[in-house]
Amino acid sequence: MSMPAAERDAALLLDILAAAGDAASFLVGLDLAAFRASRLHQAAVIRCLEVVGEAASRLSPACRNGIAGVPWRLIIGMRNKLIHDYGGIAIDLVWQVAMEELPALAQALRPLVPPPCGSEEEIGE
């Protein structure tokens, strides 16, 4: 039995938010030079970007079309580049996306995602 599209989209949006949050937490205290020097941090952030792009690609067209201003094609395209052209990854671009684009994406999506079951918001209601 498959999940209804609206539930699947909500779960995928939550995946995007979680991956964006993970990327932000991995970058706390780093500057670009430290990021360039740390393959561990690079790999962790790249993985987060891959998850964001994969989840974006699985959103229903209706969901993507209903969220104005989000560059879905670029997000999905970056995922494809990271997965299929891993030898040509521009680390400075990864940094820029993680520092600038992911927080903006999270801010745009956060109001659209209901809190997870058992969260404090739901428990208090």
N, C-alpha and C positions, 0 to 999 in steps of 0.2 A: 504494500500500500504506500503510495507516494504522498509526500507532504503537499498541502495546497500551496499554490504559487506565492500567496501573500506571506505565509509562514516561512517558506523557503527564502524569500527575499529578505524578510526581517532577520533570519539567521545569518544570511550572507552579509548583510549590512553590519551586524554585530561582529562577524569575523573581521571585516574591514576595520572597524573601530578598534578591536583588540589588537590587530597587527600594527596599526598606526600607533597605538599606545605603547606596545612593546618596543617599536623602533625608537620612539621618543625616550623611553627609559634606558635603552642601550646607549644613547648618545649623551646622557647627562654627564656633564663635566668634561666632555671632549670638545676640542676645536678641530678644525679641518686637518691640521698637521697631525694631531694625535689619531684621528680617524684614518688618515692615509697610512700611518705606521702600524695600525692594528688590523691584521687580517681577520682576527676573531670578530671585532666589531663590524667590519665590512661584511663578513659572511652573515652575521646575525641580521643586519639591516637589510641586506639584499634578500634574505629569506622572507622578511616581513613584506618587502615590496612585491615579491612573488606571490605571497598569499593575498595581498590586496588586489593584485591584478587578476589572479585566478578567481577570487570571489566576485570581482566586478564582471568577469566574463560569464559567470553563471547566473547573474541577476537576470530576471526576465526583461525583455525589451520594454515592457510597459513600465517597470520600475525605473530603469535607466532613463527612459524618456520623460518620466514624471519628476525627475530631480534635475532641475535646470542649472546650468552653469558648471556642471562637473564634466571634465574632459575624459569621458569613459574610454574613448578610442585610444587616447594617449596612455591612460592607465593600463589598459589591456596590452597595448603595444610595448610598453616598458617591460611588462611581465614576460612577453614573448622574447624580447631582446635579452633579458636576464637569463632566461631558461635556455634559449637556443644559440645565443652568441656570447656565451659566458666569457670567452676569451677577449671580447671587445668591450667589456664594461668600462665605462668612464666613471671612476670613483668619485670625482668631483661632482658629477651629475647626480650620482646616488646620494651624496651628501646634501646637495641642494634640494633634491626632491624630499628627502627625509626631514630636512630642517624647515622647509618653506611650504611645500605642496601638501605633505601628509597632515600637518596641523590644520591647514585650511580645509582639506577634505574632511577631516574628523569634525571640525566645527560645523560644516555644512550638513553632515549626516547625523550628528548626535541628536538633534531634535526629532528625527524620523524614526529612531530606534527605541522601542519600549525597553524599560529596564528588565534585566533577566529575572526569571522566577526566583523568589526567595531573597531578592535584594531588599535593602532597608526601605526603599520607597514603597514597595508592595507590602512588606511586613507591617509597616506603620499605618496602612490604609484600612 
